[in-house]
Amino acid sequence: MRAGSAAVNAGKPGCRRCGHLCRVTAVLIRRESAADVPAVRQVIAAAFAQGDSGGEPAVVTLLDELREDKAWLPEFSLVAEGPDGDVVGHVLCTRGHVDAAPVLALGPIGVRPDRQRGGVGSALVHAVLGAADARDEPMVVLLGDPRYYSRFGFRLAGEYGVTPPVPGWLPHFQVRTLTAYSPALYGAFAYPEPFDRV
């Protein structure tokens, strides 16, 4: 973000990007440490809370199980740290496969509700994509809203011959190719095993 752009938007009804009353949050994106795990669980639980259901969202259990799985890649578990030192967001990529070729599976990603619509999620996605590219990963795969993720260069996976584990996911199943990508990389995508239980 350019210096002074928050002030430019201050008197307008919504931000230039989405039209909502957004506020930009300054964050540091860094690797998760062991001390961050409880805060990350809280962020993900709050981000995925379903009203007053009272139970812990299934995605928190998924995150716990991924931490214990061989697909866990600590260098791709990133947190957004706010100015006060609190963890306000988290993104994770784990090891997935397109046929036998290793790729990254993005998710879960979450931002604390009081920090949403401030650019934290975008900063997390940009950071994890940059980290993936720097580590010569060929592709990042996710299931999400194409209207949101297309701004990061994600395209429908079918355009690259990558098929989802569930055919009904096709309209939301996306890939982001990186520098190490080759057109020879195509086929059926497999998430890490803990995703099968969600």
Steps between C-alpha positions, in 0.01 A plus 500: 500500500626847416577735785207730560241290315307430821461874546379533140215259573416643842209721397354273231212256547710193421841387392610505139548124494168364625269790592475393867612707796841341521792587719854407417677303770879510526629148553822304495474168314736244650540128556291354776686409817402236756387781732251616234302173483231590760445843341482346152236254621300792644528702178385207285217415741376859498534535122299183437246534784146412394283732708408361840556130424724484807730236356849539368507528120620185320776703335674535839515120529629489141777743591596291806509182291704664224761601760552129575492384137797431271358766264571778755751753367593743781652750256152551352316558828496880520344740746404865475617686810327827576672813637424388856672163446176300485446235233215631285516261203640171378555322169619147439624304202557126536630236261246390242554314175393523138526133408840420652647851469532706820311831512360717779146497639400841638270498799380566747541875500330723755502851641370603840151650441590841645790524251315386189467734200830664584729326253628233741368209292649647183835549672497137616421366151768716337756391761431128470506517119834683515639242742379217277657652191829559683504129596445393136153363556327466162138557599267596785150346503195618693125475529349848526311785340649581156379860531734545795797281413528606135666824622797286607530329163296190580315346205251216480699177529332349195686749281819316599360148488492466879190324631358523854437205730127583488360584152247744650788723607591593141351855509710586809809282455797718402873496441771765502797401288842620609838541332588128526171394331512280193202421272587133556349542849138391474269229629302420813570708809521338845484694826691376805310220674356712788286691246312176428347516848362854473 
